Amino acid sequence: MNITRRSQRGPGAPFRRLLAAALAALLTLPAAGGAALAGPVPGSDDDDFRRARAAWLQDDEASALPALAQLAADGNRAARLLLGRIDTMPILQGPYLAHLPAAERNPLMRAPGGLSGLNWLPFAGEHPLVRALDTLRRPYSAEDGGMEAAETLKREGEPLAARAAAMVLAGRGHPGLRHMTPETLRSPLIDRELLFLVWRHADRDARDRVGAMVSDIHPQRALMGLSVAPEGTALWLRESRAAAPLVALCSVVCPADASACLTGAYRAVGGHELLLRIASPAESLISQEEFLASPRGRASVLRRMMLAHTLRARGEMLARLQERAPCLAAALEAEIERYRRRLPALEPRP
């Protein structure tokens, strides 16, 4: 089914050209501070890995995942890294994987061992990126190196993973992020999209200082109990690099009604914190730009919308989208349908 619809209210070709230019700019994400410490993940230039990677980006899990599983079993470290990340990131798991019973899913996605298999990350070698991701995957104590792992991600060219790590560490009450002040902004882990983390853990005076640093159009102000300027969120969505996942989706499913799509998509993904977690499994293997432009990348944004709502709330969310951005509602309904499990006895007969 073609899920792209053109609204009769659309602003026309000039706006679509502007949107295309904006998309190109938004997908040029900020580089990590400093040069990477290590080279490419071994195995990433293997032809079989490249083919499996390409199939996964085309949302062909049925071809990609068995190929990656075989490569991982044969010792390809890039395949182990990619499978390890997919296994721990639900938004990266498509309908093929969701419909597999555990007896088939676990051997496909995990290394042998334990009751249900073991995540591949600990077996992906001694690359600094792999060690950092594995450290942050596991529950840890204050001494387990969570902050050092997050800083390694930043240095290894994984700014989005480092950003997600900062949010996870703060949520876990890590001592390094528990008592933050405006001086914490010197940390390479804190970027302008994460000022709400500093605000949450600052005293009243420091909160005033941090709040003053946030533009009045930025939606993260709502996470600080501050007001957002009228139409501010809509403007921020058109201008911010952090909104690139939504821009990439709306440019395909709602090219004639992008503004309504962006605001609807922002609400549907669950707001600022969850938006920031939509990212490539590993930028060292798949750039954020390539990921967001792919069918699997766009599907991950829709999957984020699905996971942000209970089944009951999902219906209400779809009803709101149908009123404001019917093209996005149609795309999301089509994606939900892909995940709906069908019983053979209930299938219509030919």
Disulfide bonds with the S-S distance in Angstrom:
Cys250-Cys261 2.01
Cys254-Cys327 1.98
